[in-house]
Amino acid sequence: MYTSRFSRVLISCVVICLVFLAAASAPLSSTRAARAPAHELGPTISTSCPAPGTARAAFMPSMKLGTDPNIVYIVNEGTSSPTAGTLKRYDIVTGAKVEIVKLANTFISGAQVSADGQWLLFVASASGQAKLQLIRMDGQFLQTLYCGGPYSVQWSTNQQFVVFVDSQGIYLLNVANGVLQVELPFVDGTIAHPRTWLDNTRVYVATQRPDSPENLAILDTSKGPNQTFDNLQQVFDASGSTPFCWDFDSSFDATKLFISQCTRAAIGPGFGPAHGPSVITVHPPTGGPSYTYLYVDQGLAFRAIRALSL
């Protein structure tokens, strides 16, 4: 189990953005950013796309982080079509804002800070092409790891693996060597979305069969590629009491699973607005019948839940 989880995507919006995710570990000071010597650049650095169906290993030279806490955020400019996508960081001590990278005619999404606070992984979409890219916090070593249509990207805490969804299923990328494999192919209309890592081999995924609500399961990447949905460990079944009105998160030490549930009345073929009563329950990390109530409210609709305490 890990002790400091970071898989929280950055929230983006048009022109002005809300900050969301702080740089992990000893965050970078905007006035003390280490600049790497030019000789560190190597042939593995490329922003071009690898061959279709393949990926590229990451080149990740370390840097010295500063002492000031920083917040990293996304600014996407443009409405009907993007004019620029920018990753920025904000020094909460000095108030200084630093532009990490600005990409013309690009929409940035799914950005995550590495567990050591030195790197940003994100999806850059431009001209109908989506790239899984990596850049160091000081704006150096921009590189493309994969091209296709990656989304629901999640980076493991040991920084060795990335899972994401593309057209064929859930992919697993070994960041160190660039090996890419289909971990869970999508068949018969059943899909799944990685939500967060439980540890360095197991990933929480939200699964959904055609015309059915999402349920929660665990994908164990140690079982190898081309698994089936029958290989998944079922954690929570929402189809009975709370279809289309639940959410979850795990604690940072991966010992607890928090599930929120609210109420939605069936109206014809669909469901009406969410409303109370709502509950938050605490479960073992792999699910099971044993759980405790954490909070109950008769009026509010709990639509999402996130664990914040370390």
VOPAGU-2260 file (C-alpha; in pm, 1 decimal, decimal comma):
REM VOPAGU-2260
SITE   aa  ch    i         X         Y         Z
SITE  MET   A    0       0,0       0,0       0,0
SITE  TYR   A    1     120,0     352,8     -59,1
SITE  THR   A    2     127,2     641,4     180,3
SITE  SER   A    3      80,1     946,7     -40,0
SITE  ARG   A    4    -159,3     928,7    -329,9
SITE  PHE   A    5    -155,7    1192,7    -601,7
SITE  SER   A    6    -390,9    1073,0    -875,2
SITE  ARG   A    7    -609,6    1379,5    -882,8
SITE  VAL   A    8    -663,2    1538,2   -1222,2
SITE  LEU   A    9    -634,8    1913,2   -1265,3
SITE  ILE   A   10    -957,7    2098,2   -1337,0
SITE  SER   A   11    -948,7    2299,5   -1660,3
SITE  CYS   A   12   -1178,4    2569,3   -1796,1
SITE  VAL   A   13   -1182,4    2845,6   -2057,0
SITE  VAL   A   14    -929,6    3130,3   -2004,3
SITE  ILE   A   15    -963,8    3143,7   -1624,0
SITE  CYS   A   16    -916,2    2826,4   -1423,7
SITE  LEU   A   17    -978,0    2706,8   -1071,1
SITE  VAL   A   18    -666,1    2567,4    -910,4
SITE  PHE   A   19    -700,5    2215,0    -780,3
SITE  LEU   A   20    -390,4    2002,7    -733,7
SITE  ALA   A   21     -81,4    2098,7    -536,0
SITE  ALA   A   22     264,6    1981,1    -627,6
SITE  ALA   A   23     357,2    1683,6    -412,8
SITE  SER   A   24     653,6    1636,7    -179,7
SITE  ALA   A   25     878,4    1944,4    -140,1
SITE  PRO   A   26     711,1    2172,9    -394,9
SITE  LEU   A   27     895,0    2385,9    -647,9
SITE  SER   A   28     968,3    2748,4    -566,2
SITE  SER   A   29     888,7    2978,7    -853,9
SITE  THR   A   30    1204,3    3180,6    -788,6
SITE  ARG   A   31    1436,2    2889,0    -728,6
SITE  ALA   A   32    1358,5    2652,9   -1016,1
SITE  ALA   A   33    1655,0    2437,0   -1106,8
SITE  ARG   A   34    1755,4    2450,4   -1472,4
SITE  ALA   A   35    1904,3    2130,1   -1609,7
SITE  PRO   A   36    2220,2    2151,5   -1821,0
SITE  ALA   A   37    2170,1    2121,1   -2194,3
SITE  HIS   A   38    2374,3    1803,8   -2222,4
SITE  GLU   A   39    2091,5    1610,5   -2054,4
SITE  LEU   A   40    1886,5    1634,3   -2373,0
SITE  GLY   A   41    1899,4    1303,6   -2554,3
SITE  PRO   A   42    1752,9    1118,3   -2849,3
SITE  THR   A   43    1467,9     982,7   -2637,3
SITE  ILE   A   44    1318,6    1332,7   -2615,0
SITE  SER   A   45    1055,2    1379,0   -2887,2
SITE  THR   A   46     716,8    1544,0   -2917,6
SITE  SER   A   47     635,4    1349,4   -3235,1
SITE  CYS   A   48     398,7    1053,1   -3221,2
SITE  PRO   A   49     538,5     702,1   -3177,7
SITE  ALA   A   50     430,9     445,8   -3436,7
SITE  PRO   A   51      59,3     356,3   -3410,9
SITE  GLY   A   52      -8,3     103,7   -3136,3
SITE  THR   A   53     325,4     170,0   -2966,0
SITE  ALA   A   54     452,7     398,6   -2691,7
SITE  ARG   A   55     775,9     568,9   -2597,3
SITE  ALA   A   56     972,2     532,5   -2274,1
SITE  ALA   A   57     987,0     844,0   -2057,9
SITE  PHE   A   58    1313,7    1032,0   -2006,5
SITE  MET   A   59    1295,6    1173,9   -1654,2
SITE  PRO   A   60    1614,3    1341,0   -1525,1
SITE  SER   A   61    1561,1    1465,8   -1171,6
SITE  MET   A   62    1568,3    1825,6   -1055,4
SITE  LYS   A   63    1604,5    2004,0    -724,0
SITE  LEU   A   64    1274,2    2128,3    -589,1
SITE  GLY   A   65    1240,5    2452,8    -399,7
SITE  THR   A   66    1079,8    2504,3     -60,9
SITE  ASP   A   67     767,1    2708,2    -138,2
SITE  PRO   A   68     437,0    2520,3    -183,3
SITE  ASN   A   69     307,7    2551,6    -539,6
SITE  ILE   A   70     -29,5    2490,4    -700,5
SITE  VAL   A   71     -40,2    2363,5   -1058,5
SITE  TYR   A   72    -336,1    2442,4   -1282,2
SITE  ILE   A   73    -458,8    2441,6   -1643,2
SITE  VAL   A   74    -568,2    2737,1   -1855,2
SITE  ASN   A   75    -744,8    2651,3   -2182,2
SITE  GLU   A   76    -820,2    2946,3   -2410,8
SITE  GLY   A   77   -1084,2    2946,6   -2682,1
SITE  THR   A   78   -1447,8    2841,7   -2705,4
SITE  SER   A   79   -1552,4    2647,4   -3015,3
SITE  SER   A   80   -1188,9    2566,9   -3096,3
SITE  PRO   A   81    -881,7    2594,6   -2870,9
SITE  THR   A   82    -637,2    2877,7   -2926,2
SITE  ALA   A   83    -389,5    2772,7   -2655,7
SITE  GLY   A   84    -353,3    2534,3   -2364,7
SITE  THR   A   85    -121,9    2626,8   -2077,3
SITE  LEU   A   86       8,2    2456,1   -1765,5
SITE  LYS   A   87      94,8    2704,7   -1492,6
SITE  ARG   A   88     210,7    2697,6   -1135,1
SITE  TYR   A   89     138,1    2944,2    -857,9
SITE  ASP   A   90     373,5    3004,5    -562,8
SITE  ILE   A   91     144,5    3047,8    -264,0
SITE  VAL   A   92     421,1    3221,2     -61,8
SITE  THR   A   93     537,2    3484,0    -312,9
SITE  GLY   A   94     224,5    3495,1    -529,4
SITE  ALA   A   95     435,2    3450,6    -841,9
SITE  LYS   A   96     282,6    3274,4   -1144,2
SITE  VAL   A   97     504,5    3078,1   -1379,7
SITE  GLU   A   98     409,7    2938,5   -1719,9
SITE  ILE   A   99     536,5    2580,0   -1739,5
SITE  VAL   A  100     435,9    2521,8   -2101,8
SITE  LYS   A  101     200,0    2686,7   -2349,3
SITE  LEU   A  102      85,7    2491,7   -2655,4
SITE  ALA   A  103     -80,7    2673,9   -2942,8
SITE  ASN   A  104    -417,5    2551,5   -3074,2
SITE  THR   A  105    -420,8    2284,2   -2805,3
SITE  PHE   A  106    -665,4    2174,2   -2536,5
SITE  ILE   A  107    -499,5    2030,3   -2222,2
SITE  SER   A  108    -680,1    1783,1   -1994,9
SITE  GLY   A  109    -619,8    1506,2   -1742,7
SITE  ALA   A  110    -302,6    1658,8   -1596,1
SITE  GLN   A  111    -143,8    1490,5   -1295,2
SITE  VAL   A  112     156,4    1572,9   -1076,3
SITE  SER   A  113     404,9    1292,4   -1017,0
SITE  ALA   A  114     441,5    1156,7    -666,3
SITE  ASP   A  115     784,5    1322,0    -630,8
SITE  GLY   A  116     645,2    1658,4    -742,8
SITE  GLN   A  117     887,1    1693,6   -1034,0
SITE  TRP   A  118     678,2    1598,7   -1339,7
SITE  LEU   A  119     343,7    1662,0   -1506,3
SITE  LEU   A  120     162,1    1403,2   -1715,5
SITE  PHE   A  121    -120,4    1535,0   -1933,5
SITE  VAL   A  122    -323,9    1488,9   -2251,2
SITE  ALA   A  123    -274,9    1749,7   -2525,5
SITE  SER   A  124    -541,6    1750,6   -2798,1
SITE  ALA   A  125    -484,2    1941,3   -3123,8
SITE  SER   A  126    -608,8    1901,3   -3482,1
SITE  GLY   A  127    -797,9    1582,8   -3397,0
SITE  GLN   A  128    -489,4    1418,7   -3242,7
SITE  ALA   A  129    -457,5    1345,7   -2870,2
SITE  LYS   A  130    -109,2    1301,2   -2723,0
SITE  LEU   A  131     -12,7    1166,0   -2382,8
SITE  GLN   A  132     268,8    1401,8   -2290,0
SITE  LEU   A  133     514,3    1455,2   -2006,6
SITE  ILE   A  134     701,1    1766,8   -1895,4
SITE  ARG   A  135     921,0    1851,2   -1600,3
SITE  MET   A  136     793,7    2108,6   -1352,2
SITE  ASP   A  137    1048,7    2366,6   -1469,0
SITE  GLY   A  138     919,0    2345,9   -1826,7
SITE  GLN   A  139    1196,2    2126,2   -1965,3
SITE  PHE   A  140    1188,4    1787,7   -2139,3
SITE  LEU   A  141     847,5    1806,8   -2304,6
SITE  GLN   A  142     794,3    1463,5   -2463,1
SITE  THR   A  143     518,6    1252,4   -2617,4
SITE  LEU   A  144     469,4     901,0   -2481,6
SITE  TYR   A  145     164,2     788,2   -2681,9
SITE  CYS   A  146     -76,5     912,3   -2948,3
SITE  GLY   A  147    -435,0     805,8   -3002,4
SITE  GLY   A  148    -734,0     898,9   -2793,7
SITE  PRO   A  149    -618,3     853,3   -2432,7
SITE  TYR   A  150    -849,3     958,7   -2152,2
SITE  SER   A  151    -921,0     856,5   -1790,4
SITE  VAL   A  152    -544,4     862,9   -1738,9
SITE  GLN   A  153    -408,0     747,7   -1401,9
SITE  TRP   A  154     -38,2     743,4   -1298,0
SITE  SER   A  155      80,8     501,2   -1029,8
SITE  THR   A  156     245,5     637,0    -716,8
SITE  ASN   A  157     576,8     466,0    -793,0
SITE  GLN   A  158     571,5     653,1   -1128,0
SITE  GLN   A  159     632,6     329,5   -1318,6
SITE  PHE   A  160     292,4     269,1   -1477,7
SITE  VAL   A  161      13,9     463,3   -1647,1
SITE  VAL   A  162    -331,4     324,5   -1722,6
SITE  PHE   A  163    -566,3     494,3   -1964,7
SITE  VAL   A  164    -863,8     426,5   -2189,3
SITE  ASP   A  165    -845,0     425,4   -2567,5
SITE  SER   A  166   -1081,5     287,0   -2829,2
SITE  GLN   A  167    -996,1     -79,4   -2771,5
SITE  GLY   A  168    -997,3     -89,4   -2392,6
SITE  ILE   A  169    -782,7      -8,8   -2090,5
SITE  TYR   A  170    -411,4      16,5   -2172,1
SITE  LEU   A  171    -114,3     -23,9   -1939,2
SITE  LEU   A  172     203,4     170,2   -2019,7
SITE  ASN   A  173     535,0      92,7   -1852,7
SITE  VAL   A  174     684,0     440,4   -1831,2
SITE  ALA   A  175    1039,0     311,3   -1781,5
SITE  ASN   A  176    1065,4      98,7   -2096,5
SITE  GLY   A  177     774,2     213,9   -2312,7
SITE  VAL   A  178     606,5    -127,9   -2324,3
SITE  LEU   A  179     235,7     -87,0   -2401,1
SITE  GLN   A  180     -32,1    -353,8   -2369,4
SITE  VAL   A  181    -408,7    -383,0   -2369,7
SITE  GLU   A  182    -489,7    -477,3   -2014,2
SITE  LEU   A  183    -868,2    -505,6   -2045,0
SITE  PRO   A  184   -1023,1    -521,7   -2393,6
SITE  PHE   A  185   -1376,3    -386,8   -2429,1
SITE  VAL   A  186   -1619,0    -647,2   -2563,3
SITE  ASP   A  187   -1996,1    -663,2   -2621,2
SITE  GLY   A  188   -2041,7    -297,1   -2539,8
SITE  THR   A  189   -1906,8    -328,4   -2184,2
SITE  ILE   A  190   -1663,0     -51,9   -2090,6
SITE  ALA   A  191   -1455,0      53,2   -1790,0
SITE  HIS   A  192   -1280,6     369,1   -1674,3
SITE  PRO   A  193    -976,9     377,9   -1441,3
SITE  ARG   A  194   -1052,2     603,8   -1144,9
SITE  THR   A  195    -752,3     577,8    -911,5
SITE  TRP   A  196    -477,3     334,2    -813,0
SITE  LEU   A  197    -528,4     130,0    -498,0
SITE  ASP   A  198    -159,3      37,3    -493,5
SITE  ASN   A  199     108,7      -5,2    -759,0
SITE  THR   A  200     -58,8    -303,3    -929,6
SITE  ARG   A  201    -432,0    -263,7    -860,8
SITE  VAL   A  202    -659,4       1,9   -1008,1
SITE  TYR   A  203   -1015,6      94,3    -918,1
SITE  VAL   A  204   -1225,0      92,0   -1235,6
SITE  ALA   A  205   -1586,1     192,9   -1291,6
SITE  THR   A  206   -1745,2     -69,6   -1516,5
SITE  GLN   A  207   -2062,4     -34,9   -1718,6
SITE  ARG   A  208   -2258,1    -281,2   -1928,8
SITE  PRO   A  209   -2497,8    -158,2   -2198,9
SITE  ASP   A  210   -2808,4      11,2   -2054,6
SITE  SER   A  211   -2683,2     -46,7   -1699,4
SITE  PRO   A  212   -2541,4     177,9   -1425,9
SITE  GLU   A  213   -2173,7     186,3   -1338,2
SITE  ASN   A  214   -2033,6     -50,1   -1077,3
SITE  LEU   A  215   -1696,1     -51,6    -903,6
SITE  ALA   A  216   -1429,4    -317,9    -950,2
SITE  ILE   A  217   -1053,3    -368,9    -916,6
SITE  LEU   A  218    -827,5    -442,3   -1213,0
SITE  ASP   A  219    -511,7    -627,8   -1105,0
SITE  THR   A  220    -241,2    -546,4   -1359,7
SITE  SER   A  221     -14,3    -819,5   -1219,2
SITE  LYS   A  222    -242,4   -1073,2   -1390,8
SITE  GLY   A  223    -109,4    -963,6   -1729,7
SITE  PRO   A  224    -265,5    -836,9   -2054,4
SITE  ASN   A  225    -594,2    -920,7   -2226,1
SITE  GLN   A  226    -792,5    -990,3   -1913,1
SITE  THR   A  227   -1169,1   -1031,8   -1923,5
SITE  PHE   A  228   -1430,2    -857,1   -1714,7
SITE  ASP   A  229   -1470,0   -1184,5   -1525,9
SITE  ASN   A  230   -1113,3   -1135,1   -1398,8
SITE  LEU   A  231   -1209,2    -814,3   -1221,4
SITE  GLN   A  232   -1267,0    -817,9    -847,2
SITE  GLN   A  233   -1612,3    -672,8    -781,8
SITE  VAL   A  234   -1614,6    -410,3    -508,2
SITE  PHE   A  235   -1950,1    -228,1    -514,6
SITE  ASP   A  236   -2274,8    -295,6    -698,7
SITE  ALA   A  237   -2480,7      20,1    -742,9
SITE  SER   A  238   -2750,4    -132,7    -959,9
SITE  GLY   A  239   -2982,0    -210,3    -671,7
SITE  SER   A  240   -3019,1      82,9    -433,8
SITE  THR   A  241   -2845,4     381,5    -597,8
SITE  PRO   A  242   -2817,7     351,6    -975,5
SITE  PHE   A  243   -2673,8     666,4   -1137,2
SITE  CYS   A  244   -2631,5     842,4    -801,2
SITE  TRP   A  245   -2313,2     734,9    -625,1
SITE  ASP   A  246   -1941,3     805,7    -609,8
SITE  PHE   A  247   -1634,8     676,9    -426,6
SITE  ASP   A  248   -1279,1     747,4    -320,0
SITE  SER   A  249   -1013,6     562,8    -122,6
SITE  SER   A  250    -811,5     691,2     170,6
SITE  PHE   A  251    -453,8     803,6     110,2
SITE  ASP   A  252    -316,5     505,0     301,6
SITE  ALA   A  253    -539,8     274,6      92,0
SITE  THR   A  254    -697,2     115,4     398,3
SITE  LYS   A  255   -1050,3     251,4     352,7
SITE  LEU   A  256   -1300,2     290,9      70,0
SITE  PHE   A  257   -1549,8     577,3     100,6
SITE  ILE   A  258   -1876,3     547,9     -93,5
SITE  SER   A  259   -2138,7     819,6    -121,3
SITE  GLN   A  260   -2494,8     742,9    -229,5
SITE  CYS   A  261   -2789,6     969,7    -298,4
SITE  THR   A  262   -3142,6     923,0    -431,8
SITE  ARG   A  263   -3286,2     955,6    -782,3
SITE  ALA   A  264   -3641,7     861,8    -865,5
SITE  ALA   A  265   -3714,4     666,5   -1184,0
SITE  ILE   A  266   -3905,3     876,0   -1440,1
SITE  GLY   A  267   -4006,9     684,3   -1749,3
SITE  PRO   A  268   -3698,0     529,4   -1910,4
SITE  GLY   A  269   -3460,7     757,1   -1714,6
SITE  PHE   A  270   -3409,2     910,5   -1373,0
SITE  GLY   A  271   -3504,2    1243,8   -1219,6
SITE  PRO   A  272   -3287,1    1495,6   -1031,6
SITE  ALA   A  273   -3068,7    1377,8    -744,9
SITE  HIS   A  274   -3194,8    1447,6    -393,1
SITE  GLY   A  275   -3171,8    1323,5     -34,7
SITE  PRO   A  276   -3153,9    1116,5     166,8
SITE  SER   A  277   -2780,9    1059,4     112,6
SITE  VAL   A  278   -2523,9     853,1     297,3
SITE  ILE   A  279   -2145,8     815,5     314,0
SITE  THR   A  280   -2023,5     473,8     418,9
SITE  VAL   A  281   -1676,6     337,3     494,7
SITE  HIS   A  282   -1578,7      -2,9     352,2
SITE  PRO   A  283   -1269,5    -222,8     340,4
SITE  PRO   A  284   -1054,0    -122,0      39,1
SITE  THR   A  285   -1161,3    -427,9    -160,0
SITE  GLY   A  286   -1528,9    -404,2     -66,2
SITE  GLY   A  287   -1731,6    -669,2     111,5
SITE  PRO   A  288   -2043,9    -676,8     327,2
SITE  SER   A  289   -1883,3    -508,6     626,7
SITE  TYR   A  290   -1915,8    -128,5     642,0
SITE  THR   A  291   -1994,1     158,5     875,3
SITE  TYR   A  292   -2196,0     477,7     831,5
SITE  LEU   A  293   -1986,4     794,4     829,0
SITE  TYR   A  294   -2251,7    1057,8     753,9
SITE  VAL   A  295   -2623,6    1069,8     672,7
SITE  ASP   A  296   -2827,7    1366,9     549,7
SITE  GLN   A  297   -3198,3    1359,9     468,3
SITE  GLY   A  298   -3202,3    1667,9     244,0
SITE  LEU   A  299   -2873,9    1696,7      55,7
SITE  ALA   A  300   -2775,4    1500,3    -254,5
SITE  PHE   A  301   -2417,1    1374,5    -228,5
SITE  ARG   A  302   -2307,3    1366,2    -592,8
SITE  ALA   A  303   -1929,0    1327,3    -543,2
SITE  ILE   A  304   -1682,6    1243,7    -268,4
SITE  ARG   A  305   -1304,8    1296,9    -236,3
SITE  ALA   A  306   -1065,3    1203,8      43,8
SITE  LEU   A  307    -842,2    1500,3     140,8
SITE  SER   A  308    -657,5    1402,6     458,2
SITE  LEU   A  309    -312,7    1247,1     429,5
